[in-house]
Amino acid sequence: MEILSARVLLRPRDPGTTLAFYRDTLDLAVARTYPGGVVFFAGSTLIEVVSHMTSDGSEFATALWLQVRDIEATQRDLASAGVSITREARTEPWGLKEMHVSDPDGRQLIFVEIPADHPLRADQRAVKPEIASRT
């Protein structure tokens, strides 16, 4: 299995307070926003505040997001290694393929495959006319 990128996911009890802390107090730059969340640059990693899924303490407050090339192969590899799959791979409403496991301390690991046509992966920039005319 090859991990392509990673980020820390925070599921806050009070999204507004948490967002203000990371944005205003820590002065982290915004990598991207989406309905229900903000991703911040934090050195060589990303911190994502997922305000569309607040924590009441009964579910994860922090998770590790791990991008892989092939979610089905990753699921097979982990299952073969004896890792309990807590949620099998599936395509989420937001278009990412995700599968969940827990580490030995009970921390949720979210393995993610980004489809080729997903906005996180696809180049959304338009080709400038002057560049297109050169080809």
Summary of the structure (lengths in Angstrom):
residues: 135
radius of gyration: 17.2
end to end distance: 38.2
largest distance: 57.3
contacts: 339
relative contact order: 0.16
helix: 19%
strand: 38%
